[in-house]
Amino acid sequence: MLLEKLAPACIAVEISKFSIDFRQKKQKSWHEKLENLLKTLPQKAKTHYRIELLKRQISMPYEWTISKRAASSLGIPSVPIDSGKISKKELPLWDKELITADNLLYLIDEPDINVNEYFAFHYKRAKAFLFNHWGMKCFFDQLVLDKNWCKREEVLSKRLLLLLKQYQTVVYIGGWMHIMEQKKFVTLARLVKPIVKARYLITGKEITPLKELINA
C-alpha cells in the first residue's frame, strides 16, 4: 500500500469537518428519499449512470472513508482540512434541489453510458493535462480561475502547514487539480511547493508519481 510506503505521521484530507458531520446526519435519509423516488420513475432511472453518480455524491466521500480506515490501521490521525464554506452553502440544499423527481428526470434525460466509461474519461483528462498532451487549452474548467478557488487553496495550504508543525510527515489526499503546478493557476501544490517531497496521481488502480508525468 502506498501509504505504508510513505509512512506518514498524519493524513490530511480534502474534506471539511462540517461536510463529515452533516453527511453523517443526513446520508441515510438522503438514500432513503432517493430510493423512494426511483420507485416512481422509469425503469431506466435505476441503472442510469447519472443516478449511480448521484448515489456516490450523497454518500460519504471515498477519500475520507479510505483515509480514515488507513489511518486507523497505521495508528495515525486523519484530519479534514478543507474549508466548509462550500459545504455549508450547498449540502443543506440537496433535499429540495438535488434529490427531487424533477432533477432525477433531468439527469436521466441524457444518453446513458457505463459508469466506468465516465471515470475512464476523467482519468484520461487528468492524466492528459498533467502530461500536457493536449496543451493548456484542453483545460476548460474555470473553477481554478475563480477567486473562491484561490481562497480555498490558501486555506488548505495554511492548514496543511500547521499540521506539518505538529507532525513530521503529512500525506495529503485530494482532487488532482490541487496538485497542478502551472503558473497560470493558484493551487495547493504551488503554495506549499518548498515542502512537497512527492506527488502521485491515482487513476483507478493506477498510481503514477507526478515526476514521471512531468518528465514524460
Helices and strands as residue ranges (DSSP letters): H 2-6, E 10-13, H 17-38, G 43-46, H 49-57, H 62-74, E 78-80, H 85-90, G 91-93, I 94-98, H 101-108, H 115-131, G 136-138, G 142-145, H 147-166, E 170-173, G 176-179, H 188-191, G 193-195, E 200-203, E 206-209, H 210-215
